[in-house]
């Protein structure tokens, strides 16, 4: 019954958000995934869009509190036995990182009792005696002995930890390596909001809003006059600050949302709502546009501009939280190359979409009647697997064509740069065939197609040898395939003209560079090699050697290799880091921190990183990071995408 009731949350949220989108020009949406801790001790996730409701914590764990890491995939939770970490997307068992010394929260339901730093490097959690911090890189702990706390919030850069105690007292601690040192105290404030990594705003009960600058000897600057008492200040995603102005009317106190424009030393008043808002149990959602009100075990969606409240059918909640914050959303991007992804069309079918480089919104490319499971693009042609067939979709308005029937094991489609030759694999091996063999099939079924092509004899699987991952060369009639021979894996080059195979080396995977060389990786992806496929023996040492796995790499026009590095997957969340090294080799230098992106890929010129959040999911929000602008943005629509990739350079 509880699962069925909580499932209704999605419907209510969609109805509420649909109403709001008509009420306001820009509309509103859930800022990220929503999580609820039930009285039964389990955490459930309410995903975006049609993702649905999922119980994410183990059935045998009675959870006391939890926090989702900034990558959206790692989850920290406490039980009476201790503190554990788990990956939401993985089937692996949770890892307990601390026992009874993890303690328990002194107060629940009034704020975040667990909080990750924005980079995922530290986790703070309240205890009966104050707070405790776990540092994931060094795997060490430190205590913050102080009065019982009810709410924790890190500064945007993770330098400071603000902690709220009973009586509206705020303590601010500075992180110094693996120590936490008291840096500031606010005797009483009706709310707290970070402006940046060193400045915050608080609302004293005497009235006004005050900025405190930690980087300037804790200098306090009044931002507004003291003739108005404010509550719950917040910095919204667009840089506008908001707070609730308190008015006395007939002896009662009412709260009205007031916005402000900040100029560093003052806050100029903006719009003020005309409808009062009941702030009992109310807290801001990420982004500062929406609120949740938690009262006596029930959760309500609260609209701060109108005061309207929509109770959710969750009667036994003890706490709630949010997933990884989403970057500001836009409808299009100006990019250095076109990009592609899959997403649902208006009929709920998974199609291939194109994200133009010229700043126009994304567009649907394909017209499949069933979900597309695999695809590849070359020039103005898309090849894809759908409805039991291999299909060719010209992008110049020509008719959709059916290339071949394909069994249920078909995968890994590929197409040559000229669009004249296609390939795909099955459990039997690699199939290669000319695209001219396709037949016009505007309404055909896969069973109406020509017979499936014969396997390439040289690329036929056997009991000891398996061929996979065909990728066509950019400038010659050849393709590379990954070959598994018993327990060994290597790359081989297949000559389309002669049918001969040429061994390249024991690299499990490689990518073609525009000049016809290969960027190949070793087994654990900690080394990258630039290899001439016709003279592989000339490569004797890696171009790039790094301590953590390479997510992706590219050769820039400036002759350097740029690569994305993941962190230690066993220790907790770690942001992607972009490093660079000369093509001739050398020590890598860090270029940027690209944040938390799953299935991330570098643009061909290395100036953009595209991926999906949350990191461990096969689908999610499309996010792009600009290296030059050091800016991260997300795509507003479609809200859920999968397998993002760039057009070839």
Residue pairs with C-beta under 8 A, 6 or more apart in sequence:
2 38
2 40
2 316
3 53
3 55
5 313
5 314
5 315
6 36
6 44
6 46
6 53
6 313
6 314
7 52
7 53
8 313
9 34
9 46
9 53
9 312
9 313
9 314
10 46
10 50
10 52
10 53
12 301
12 310
12 312
12 313
13 30
13 46
13 301
13 312
16 301
16 310
17 27
17 28
17 29
17 30
20 27
20 28
20 303
21 27
21 28
21 29
23 306
24 305
28 289
28 290
29 639
30 48
30 285
30 290
31 285
31 286
31 287
31 289
31 290
31 322
31 325
31 326
32 48
32 72
32 286
32 322
32 323
32 324
32 325
32 326
33 45
33 46
33 47
33 48
33 51
33 68
33 72
33 322
33 323
33 324
33 614
34 45
34 46
34 320
34 322
34 323
35 43
35 44
35 45
35 46
35 56
35 66
35 68
35 320
35 321
35 322
35 323
36 43
36 44
36 46
36 299
36 314
36 317
36 319
36 320
37 43
37 63
37 65
37 66
37 317
37 318
37 319
37 320
37 321
38 44
38 314
38 316
38 317
38 318
39 297
39 316
39 317
39 318
40 316
41 61
41 62
41 63
41 64
41 79
42 55
42 57
42 59
42 61
42 63
43 55
43 56
43 57
43 63
43 66
43 75
43 77
44 53
44 54
44 55
44 56
45 53
45 54
45 55
45 56
45 88
45 323
46 52
46 53
47 53
47 54
48 621
48 639
48 640
49 639
49 640
50 640
51 619
51 640
56 75
56 88
57 63
57 66
57 75
57 77
57 86
58 86
58 93
58 94
61 77
61 79
61 84
61 94
62 79
62 80
63 77
63 78
63 79
64 77
64 78
64 79
64 80
64 104
64 105
64 108
65 77
65 78
65 105
65 108
65 113
65 114
65 125
65 319
66 75
66 76
66 77
66 78
66 114
66 319
66 321
67 75
67 76
67 77
67 112
67 114
67 115
67 116
67 123
67 125
67 321
68 74
68 75
68 88
68 116
68 321
68 322
68 323
68 324
69 75
69 76
69 116
69 120
69 324
69 572
69 573
70 116
70 117
70 118
70 119
70 120
70 324
70 325
70 573
70 596
71 120
71 324
71 573
71 574
71 575
71 596
71 598
71 613
71 614
71 615
71 616
72 88
72 323
72 324
72 596
72 613
72 614
72 615
72 616
72 617
72 620
73 87
73 88
73 89
73 573
73 598
73 614
73 615
73 616
73 617
74 85
74 86
74 87
74 88
74 120
74 572
74 573
75 85
75 86
75 87
75 88
76 83
76 84
76 85
76 114
76 116
76 123
76 125
77 83
77 84
77 86
77 94
77 114
78 84
78 102
78 104
78 105
78 114
78 125
80 104
81 96
81 99
81 100
82 96
82 97
82 98
82 99
82 100
82 101
82 102
83 96
83 97
83 98
83 102
83 125
83 134
84 94
84 95
84 96
84 97
85 94
85 95
85 97
85 572
86 92
86 93
86 94
86 95
87 616
88 614
88 616
89 614
89 615
89 616
89 617
90 616
97 134
97 139
98 134
98 141
101 132
101 141
102 125
102 127
102 132
103 125
103 127
103 128
103 129
103 132
104 127
104 128
105 113
105 114
105 125
105 126
105 127
106 126
106 127
106 128
106 148
106 149
106 150
107 113
107 126
107 148
107 149
107 150
107 166
108 318
108 319
109 294
109 318
109 319
110 150
110 151
111 150
111 151
111 152
111 164
111 283
112 151
112 152
112 153
112 321
113 125
113 126
113 149
113 150
113 151
113 152
113 319
114 123
114 124
114 125
114 126
114 152
115 123
115 124
115 125
115 152
115 153
115 154
115 161
116 122
116 123
116 154
116 573
117 123
117 154
117 158
117 175
118 154
118 156
118 157
118 158
119 158
119 575
119 593
120 136
120 572
120 573
120 574
120 575
120 596
121 135
121 136
121 137
121 158
121 574
122 133
122 134
122 135
122 136
122 154
122 158
122 175
123 133
123 134
123 136
123 572
124 131
124 132
124 133
124 134
124 144
124 152
124 154
124 161
124 163
125 131
125 132
125 133
125 134
125 152
126 148
126 149
126 150
126 152
126 163
127 143
128 148
129 143
129 145
129 146
129 148
130 143
130 144
130 145
130 146
130 147
130 148
130 149
130 163
131 143
131 144
131 146
131 149
131 152
131 161
131 163
132 141
132 142
132 143
132 144
133 141
133 142
133 144
133 161
133 175
133 180
134 140
134 141
135 141
135 142
135 178
136 571
136 572
136 573
137 571
138 178
139 571
140 178
142 178
142 179
142 180
144 161
144 163
144 173
144 180
146 163
146 165
146 171
147 165
147 166
147 169
148 165
148 166
149 163
149 164
149 165
149 171
150 164
150 165
150 166
151 163
151 164
152 161
152 162
152 163
152 164
153 161
153 162
153 192
153 194
154 160
154 161
154 162
155 161
155 162
155 194
155 196
155 197
155 198
155 200
156 194
156 196
156 197
157 196
157 197
158 175
158 197
159 174
159 175
159 197
159 198
159 214
160 172
160 173
160 174
160 175
160 183
160 197
160 198
160 214
161 172
161 173
161 175
161 180
162 170
162 171
162 172
162 173
162 192
162 194
162 200
163 170
163 171
163 172
163 173
164 170
164 192
165 171
167 188
168 188
168 189
168 190
168 205
169 185
169 186
169 187
169 188
170 185
170 186
170 189
170 192
170 202
171 182
171 184
171 185
171 186
172 182
172 183
172 184
172 185
172 186
172 200
172 214
173 180
173 181
173 182
173 183
174 180
174 181
174 182
174 183
174 214
183 214
183 218
184 212
184 214
184 218
186 192
186 202
186 204
186 212
188 204
188 205
189 202
189 203
189 204
189 205
190 203
190 204
190 205
190 229
190 230
190 231
190 232
191 202
191 203
191 230
191 231
191 232
191 233
191 234
191 243
192 200
192 201
192 202
192 233
193 200
193 201
193 202
193 233
193 234
193 235
193 241
194 200
194 235
195 201
195 211
195 235
195 241
195 262
198 213
198 214
198 215
198 216
199 211
199 212
199 213
199 214
199 215
200 211
200 212
200 214
201 209
201 210
201 211
201 212
201 223
201 233
201 235
201 241
202 209
202 210
202 212
202 233
203 209
203 210
203 229
203 230
203 231
203 232
203 233
203 243
204 210
205 229
206 226
206 229
207 225
207 226
207 227
207 228
207 229
207 230
208 222
208 223
208 224
208 225
208 226
208 227
208 228
208 230
209 222
209 223
209 224
209 230
209 233
209 241
209 243
209 260
209 267
210 220
210 221
210 222
210 223
211 220
211 221
211 222
211 223
212 218
212 219
212 220
212 221
213 219
213 220
213 221
221 265
223 260
223 262
223 265
223 266
223 267
224 230
224 260
224 266
224 267
224 269
228 245
228 246
229 245
229 246
230 243
230 244
230 245
230 246
230 258
231 243
231 244
231 246
231 255
231 279
232 243
232 244
232 279
232 282
232 283
232 284
233 241
233 242
233 243
234 241
234 242
234 243
234 284
234 288
235 241
235 288
236 242
236 287
236 288
236 289
237 287
237 288
237 289
237 328
238 328
239 262
240 259
240 260
240 261
240 270
241 259
241 260
241 261
241 262
241 267
242 257
242 258
242 259
242 260
242 288
242 304
243 257
243 258
243 260
244 255
244 256
244 257
244 258
244 277
244 279
244 304
245 255
245 256
245 257
245 258
245 272
246 253
246 254
246 255
247 253
247 254
247 255
247 256
248 254
254 276
255 276
255 277
255 278
255 279
256 272
256 273
256 274
256 275
256 276
256 277
257 272
257 273
257 277
257 304
257 305
258 269
258 270
258 271
258 272
258 273
259 269
259 270
259 271
259 272
260 267
260 268
260 269
260 270
261 267
261 268
261 270
262 268
273 304
273 305
273 306
273 307
275 305
275 306
275 307
276 307
277 302
277 304
277 307
278 293
278 302
278 307
278 309
280 293
280 295
281 293
281 294
281 295
282 291
282 292
282 293
282 302
283 291
283 292
283 293
283 294
284 290
284 291
285 291
285 292
285 322
286 322
286 325
286 326
287 325
287 326
289 304
290 301
290 302
290 303
290 304
291 301
291 302
291 303
291 304
292 299
292 300
292 301
292 302
292 320
293 299
293 300
293 302
293 309
294 300
294 317
294 319
294 320
297 315
297 316
297 317
297 318
298 311
298 312
298 314
298 315
298 317
299 311
299 312
299 314
299 317
299 320
300 309
300 310
300 311
300 312
301 309
301 310
301 312
302 308
302 309
302 310
303 309
323 614
324 596
324 613
324 614
324 615
326 613
326 621
326 623
326 634
327 623
327 632
327 633
327 634
328 633
328 634
329 633
329 634
329 635
329 636
330 633
330 634
330 635
330 636
331 361
331 635
331 636
331 637
332 355
332 356
332 359
332 360
332 361
332 362
333 355
333 359
333 624
333 633
333 635
334 357
334 358
334 359
335 355
335 356
335 357
335 359
335 603
335 608
335 624
336 357
336 603
336 604
336 605
336 607
336 608
337 357
337 603
337 604
337 605
337 608
337 646
337 647
337 649
338 354
338 355
338 356
338 357
338 646
338 647
339 354
339 355
339 357
339 603
339 610
339 644
339 645
339 646
339 647
340 352
340 353
340 354
340 355
340 365
340 375
340 377
340 644
340 645
340 646
340 647
341 352
341 353
341 355
341 362
341 622
341 641
341 642
341 643
341 644
341 645
342 350
342 351
342 352
342 353
342 372
342 375
342 641
342 642
342 643
343 350
343 351
343 353
343 362
343 638
343 640
343 641
343 642
344 350
344 351
344 638
344 640
345 351
345 364
349 368
349 369
349 370
349 371
350 368
350 371
350 372
350 373
350 642
351 364
351 365
351 366
351 367
351 368
351 372
352 364
352 365
352 366
352 372
352 375
352 377
352 382
352 384
352 393
353 362
353 363
353 364
353 365
353 638
353 641
354 362
354 363
354 365
355 362
355 622
355 635
356 362
356 363
361 637
362 635
362 637
362 638
365 382
365 393
365 395
366 372
366 375
366 382
366 384
366 393
367 393
367 400
368 384
368 386
368 387
368 391
369 386
369 387
370 386
370 387
371 386
372 384
372 385
372 386
373 384
373 385
373 386
373 411
374 384
374 385
374 410
374 411
374 412
374 413
374 424
375 382
375 383
375 384
375 385
375 413
376 382
376 383
376 384
376 413
376 414
376 415
377 383
377 415
377 647
378 415
378 416
378 417
378 418
378 419
378 472
378 648
379 417
379 418
379 419
380 394
380 395
380 396
380 419
381 392
381 393
381 394
381 395
381 415
381 419
381 435
382 392
382 393
382 395
383 390
383 391
383 392
383 393
383 403
383 413
383 414
383 415
383 422
383 435
384 390
384 391
384 393
384 413
385 391
385 406
385 410
385 411
385 413
385 424
387 445
387 446
388 405
388 406
388 407
388 408
388 445
388 446
388 447
389 402
389 403
389 404
389 405
389 406
389 445
389 446
389 449
390 402
390 403
390 404
390 405
390 406
390 410
390 413
390 422
390 424
391 400
391 401
391 402
391 403
391 441
392 400
392 401
392 402
392 403
392 422
392 435
392 438
393 400
393 401
394 400
394 401
399 440
399 441
399 442
400 440
400 441
400 442
401 435
401 438
401 439
401 440
401 441
402 438
402 439
402 441
402 444
402 446
402 448
402 449
403 422
403 433
403 435
403 437
403 438
403 449
404 431
404 433
404 437
404 438
404 449
404 450
404 452
404 453
405 446
405 447
405 449
405 450
405 451
405 452
406 424
406 426
406 446
406 452
407 426
407 452
409 426
409 427
409 428
410 424
410 425
410 426
411 424
411 425
411 426
412 424
412 425
412 468
412 469
412 470
413 422
413 423
413 424
414 422
414 423
414 424
414 470
414 471
414 472
414 479
415 421
415 422
415 423
415 435
415 472
416 422
416 472
416 479
417 472
417 474
417 475
417 648
419 435
420 434
420 435
420 436
421 432
421 433
421 434
421 435
421 472
421 496
422 432
422 433
422 434
422 435
423 430
423 431
423 432
423 433
423 470
423 472
423 479
424 430
424 431
424 470
425 431
425 467
425 468
425 469
425 470
427 461
428 455
428 460
428 461
429 455
429 456
429 459
429 460
429 461
429 466
429 467
430 455
430 456
430 459
430 467
430 468
430 470
430 481
431 452
431 453
431 454
431 455
431 456
432 453
432 456
432 459
432 470
432 479
432 496
433 453
437 450
437 453
439 449
439 450
441 448
441 449
456 494
456 499
457 499
458 494
458 499
458 500
458 501
459 467
459 470
459 481
459 494
460 467
461 467
464 485
464 486
465 483
465 484
465 485
466 483
466 484
467 481
467 482
467 483
468 481
468 482
468 484
469 480
469 481
469 482
469 509
470 479
470 480
470 481
470 494
471 479
471 480
471 481
471 510
471 511
471 512
472 478
472 479
472 512
473 479
473 480
473 512
473 516
473 533
474 512
474 513
474 514
474 516
474 648
475 514
475 515
475 516
476 516
477 495
477 496
477 497
478 493
478 494
478 495
478 496
478 533
479 493
479 494
479 496
480 491
480 492
480 493
480 494
480 504
480 510
480 512
480 518
480 533
481 491
481 492
481 494
482 489
482 490
482 491
482 508
482 509
483 489
483 490
483 491
483 492
488 506
489 506
489 508
489 523
490 503
490 504
490 505
490 506
490 507
490 508
491 503
491 504
491 505
491 506
491 507
491 508
491 509
491 510
491 518
491 520
492 501
492 502
492 503
492 504
493 501
493 502
493 503
493 504
493 533
493 534
494 500
494 501
495 501
495 502
502 533
502 534
503 536
504 510
504 518
504 520
504 531
504 533
504 536
505 520
505 529
505 531
505 536
505 539
507 518
507 520
507 521
507 522
507 529
507 531
508 521
508 522
508 523
509 520
509 521
510 518
510 519
510 520
510 521
510 531
511 518
511 519
511 520
511 553
512 518
512 519
513 519
513 530
513 555
514 555
514 604
514 648
514 649
516 533
517 530
517 531
517 532
517 533
518 529
518 530
518 531
518 532
518 533
519 528
519 529
519 530
519 531
519 553
519 554
519 555
519 561
520 528
520 529
520 530
520 531
521 527
521 528
521 529
521 550
522 529
522 542
524 549
525 549
525 550
526 545
526 546
526 547
526 548
526 549
526 550
527 542
527 544
527 545
527 546
528 542
528 543
528 544
528 550
528 553
528 561
528 563
529 539
529 542
529 543
530 539
530 543
530 555
530 561
530 583
531 539
532 538
532 539
541 585
542 585
543 561
543 581
543 583
543 584
543 585
544 550
544 553
544 561
544 563
544 579
544 581
544 585
544 588
546 563
546 565
546 579
546 588
548 565
548 566
548 567
548 568
548 574
549 565
549 566
549 569
550 563
550 564
550 565
550 566
551 563
551 564
551 565
551 566
551 576
551 600
552 563
552 564
552 600
552 601
552 602
553 561
553 562
553 563
553 564
553 602
554 561
554 562
554 563
554 602
554 603
554 604
554 605
554 606
554 649
555 561
555 583
556 562
556 605
556 606
557 605
559 582
559 583
560 580
560 581
560 582
560 583
560 606
561 580
561 581
561 582
561 583
562 578
562 579
562 580
562 591
562 602
562 606
563 578
563 579
563 580
563 581
563 588
563 602
564 576
564 577
564 578
564 594
564 600
564 602
564 609
565 576
565 577
565 578
565 579
566 574
566 576
567 573
567 574
567 575
567 577
568 574
573 596
573 615
575 593
575 594
575 595
575 596
576 593
576 594
576 595
576 596
576 597
576 600
576 609
576 611
577 590
577 592
577 593
577 594
578 590
578 591
578 592
578 593
578 594
578 602
578 606
578 609
578 627
579 588
579 589
579 590
579 591
580 588
580 589
580 591
580 606
581 587
581 588
581 589
591 627
592 625
592 627
592 630
594 600
594 609
594 625
594 627
594 632
595 623
595 625
595 632
596 613
596 614
596 615
597 609
597 610
597 611
597 612
597 613
597 615
597 623
597 625
598 611
598 612
598 613
598 614
598 615
598 616
598 617
598 620
599 611
599 612
599 618
599 643
599 644
600 609
600 610
600 611
600 612
601 609
601 610
601 611
601 644
601 645
601 646
602 608
602 609
602 646
603 609
603 610
603 646
604 646
604 647
604 648
604 649
605 649
606 627
607 626
607 627
607 628
608 624
608 625
608 626
608 627
609 624
609 625
609 627
610 622
610 623
610 624
610 625
610 644
610 646
611 622
611 623
611 644
612 619
612 620
612 621
612 622
612 623
612 641
612 642
612 644
613 620
613 621
613 623
613 634
614 620
618 642
618 643
619 640
619 641
619 642
620 640
620 641
620 642
621 634
621 635
621 639
621 640
621 641
622 634
622 635
622 641
622 644
623 632
623 633
623 634
623 635
624 632
624 633
624 634
624 635
625 631
625 632
626 632
626 633
635 641
